[in-house]
Amino acid sequence: MSLREQPVLSQVMIDLETLATSSDAVVVSIGAVKWNKRIVGGNEFYMVLDLDDQLAKGRKKSEQTLAWWSQQTPEAQAVFDAPRTSTPEVLVAFTEWLGDGNLQIWGNGADFDCVIWGSLFDTFGVKRPWSYSNNRCYRTLKNIMSPSMQLPLRTGTHHNAVDDAAHQANCAIVYLAGTIK
């Protein structure tokens, strides 16, 4: 496929793994994929963040979420043993990865991924690389669609941020199309 034939990917699905569910939660990892209404692109973003620099800025963790993590699979828990990158470096890298496009940012929950991710930018004084008016809610889309729709098979590790983001984007394509063609 030549550069001219490549589809414009105008949507971004993000998924966060966190240590709380509040808007000021510590973010463990970010996964993101670019997509359009037909295809999930091969361009993924995944980074594991430093927890200590977030805690030092007053970000929160909850005992309930820590207990939830202790019940997840070893594959999901592997994120806690992964090399970490300072939060400001991750925010800058995400901004560079996102590029200059007027992208819509999707997250799983109107008050979760996009809100927490945006709040993290605010905490570290880094300008958000998307407009608040471009936030989109995957959970709302999922809940208004027919539960009998045939969705793509889930691949990857549950609660691995980039695997979750890719699966959510693939499902959103189906939901937006109304059917698998």
CORMOGI-V638493 format. One record per residue. N is the residue number from 1. OMEGA is omega in whole degrees, -180 to 180 (none if undefined). Layout:
BEGIN
{{N/OMEGA} {N/OMEGA}}
END
This chain:
BEGIN
{{1/179} {2/180} {3/180} {4/-177} {5/-178} {6/-178} {7/174} {8/-180} {9/-171} {10/-180} {11/175} {12/174} {13/176} {14/172} {15/179} {16/165} {17/-171} {18/176} {19/175} {20/178} {21/179} {22/-178} {23/179} {24/-179} {25/169} {26/179} {27/180} {28/-179} {29/177} {30/171} {31/180} {32/175} {33/174} {34/-178} {35/169} {36/-174} {37/178} {38/-170} {39/169} {40/-177} {41/179} {42/-176} {43/-179} {44/176} {45/177} {46/175} {47/175} {48/-172} {49/173} {50/-179} {51/-175} {52/-180} {53/176} {54/178} {55/179} {56/178} {57/176} {58/176} {59/-169} {60/167} {61/-179} {62/178} {63/-179} {64/180} {65/177} {66/177} {67/178} {68/180} {69/-178} {70/180} {71/-178} {72/-177} {73/175} {74/179} {75/178} {76/-178} {77/179} {78/179} {79/-178} {80/177} {81/-177} {82/175} {83/-177} {84/178} {85/-180} {86/-176} {87/178} {88/178} {89/179} {90/-179} {91/178} {92/179} {93/178} {94/179} {95/179} {96/179} {97/-178} {98/178} {99/-173} {100/-175} {101/176} {102/-171} {103/172} {104/-177} {105/-180} {106/173} {107/-177} {108/180} {109/-179} {110/-178} {111/-179} {112/-168} {113/-176} {114/-179} {115/-179} {116/-179} {117/177} {118/178} {119/179} {120/175} {121/-180} {122/-179} {123/-176} {124/176} {125/178} {126/-179} {127/177} {128/-177} {129/177} {130/179} {131/177} {132/-178} {133/178} {134/174} {135/178} {136/-176} {137/177} {138/-178} {139/178} {140/178} {141/-179} {142/-175} {143/178} {144/180} {145/-179} {146/178} {147/-179} {148/179} {149/178} {150/-176} {151/177} {152/176} {153/179} {154/174} {155/178} {156/-177} {157/173} {158/-180} {159/162} {160/-169} {161/-177} {162/176} {163/178} {164/-180} {165/180} {166/180} {167/179} {168/178} {169/178} {170/178} {171/179} {172/177} {173/179} {174/-180} {175/-177} {176/177} {177/180} {178/-179} {179/172} {180/-180} {181/none}}
END
